[in-house]
Amino acid sequence: MKALVYHGPGKRNWEEKSKPILSNPSDAILRISKTTICGTDLHILKGDVPGVIDGLILGHEGIGVIEEVGSRVSNFKVGDKVLISCITSCGICDACKKGMYSHCETGGWILGHLINGTQAEYVRIPHADTSLYHIPNGLDEETLVMLSDILPTGFECGVLNGQIKPGDTVAIIGAGPIGLATLLTAQFYSPAEIIMVDTDENRLYVAKTFGATRLISNNAIEEIMKLTNGKGVDVAIEAVGLPATFDICQSIIGAGGRIANVGVHGKSVELHLEKLWSKNITITTRLVDTVSIPMLLKTVQLGKLSPEKLITHKFPLNEIMKAYDIFENAANEKALKVILTN
């Protein structure tokens, strides 16, 4: 089979790899029908995720058709179309029983990180019964790819951790795909203001169409403090993964506020406790658990959420190298999420 393979920082190649086989009775083998590229894949290619080894197939999102199941798989059968969770969960370890699937003792974020991932013609999914979801009839596959990772990540790590409440003033730092997914799901809780911060004017324009109430491209700290009469925001969501964007969150958070970090950080950030210690703030971090996928599926099914808005480019899977070039040059290409079809 063909797959997108990591060969060290800055090196990727579309090449021949062995088709996966069942390793455990709880495994399923899927033929990928739709997948996508995540900002985390770019962090891997920058060398920010050292656990990824040379020769690994990247990718942790997608839709597939089951081709083979292990003897212990009971919820799925050959021929089922399924949504792949970016997080693999056994469902029975201590972490899984707490709903913290990202820290599953035999799973967690392993696809495209510690084991071969979904940017390939076929993929092996461990713990299939608790790591896959049946696709409801009538739902668009491209739309549902957004539920593998990006929508649960924005919702769980940003909206839920930020404890957004009706009437809150929220600032989302970064209007990339994750920031926009956070913007879409933040509106479940009716905040009074959603301020989007980014240097990319096109992404800010998209954010406006998605429901942002204020757009800021320059002098973010000064502009936000002016907007809030010097009080700062109730919730600041970091959706980039850079020291500079985390610094903005620290500078704009108001007394009693919450900073929710969503971005993947490859470099150390400076924590300004000398300014924050007395402000009664909460800082949260989280790796997505995907516990919200069933709820998000229902909201899409009922027309309450439209993740397809995030899709800007489409390619056949065998043009994934070109798709990466586009995604890596997102600002100039006006790219958000790309869909790859096998």
Sequence and secondary structure as in RCSB ss.txt:
>XXXX:A:sequence
MKALVYHGPGKRNWEEKSKPILSNPSDAILRISKTTICGTDLHILKGDVPGVIDGLILGHEGIGVIEEVGSRVSN
FKVGDKVLISCITSCGICDACKKGMYSHCETGGWILGHLINGTQAEYVRIPHADTSLYHIPNGLDEETLVMLSDI
LPTGFECGVLNGQIKPGDTVAIIGAGPIGLATLLTAQFYSPAEIIMVDTDENRLYVAKTFGATRLISNNAIEEIM
KLTNGKGVDVAIEAVGLPATFDICQSIIGAGGRIANVGVHGKSVELHLEKLWSKNITITTRLVDTVSIPMLLKTV
QLGKLSPEKLITHKFPLNEIMKAYDIFENAANEKALKVILTN
>XXXX:A:secstr
 EEEEE STT EEEEE       STT EEEEEEEE   HHHHHHHTT  TT  TT B    EEEEEEEE TT  S
  TT EEEE SSB  SSSHHHHTT GGG TT BS BTTTB  SSBSEEEESSHHHHEEE  TT  HHHHHTTTTH
HHHIIIIIIITTT  TT EEEEE  SHHHHHHHHHHGGG  SEEEEE S HHHHHHHHHHT SEEE S HHHHHH
HHTTTS EEEEEE S  HHHHHHHHHHEEEEEEEEE S  SS     HHHHTTTT EEE      TTHHHHHHHH
HTTS  GGGGEEEEEEGGGHHHHHHHHHTHHHHT SEEEEE 
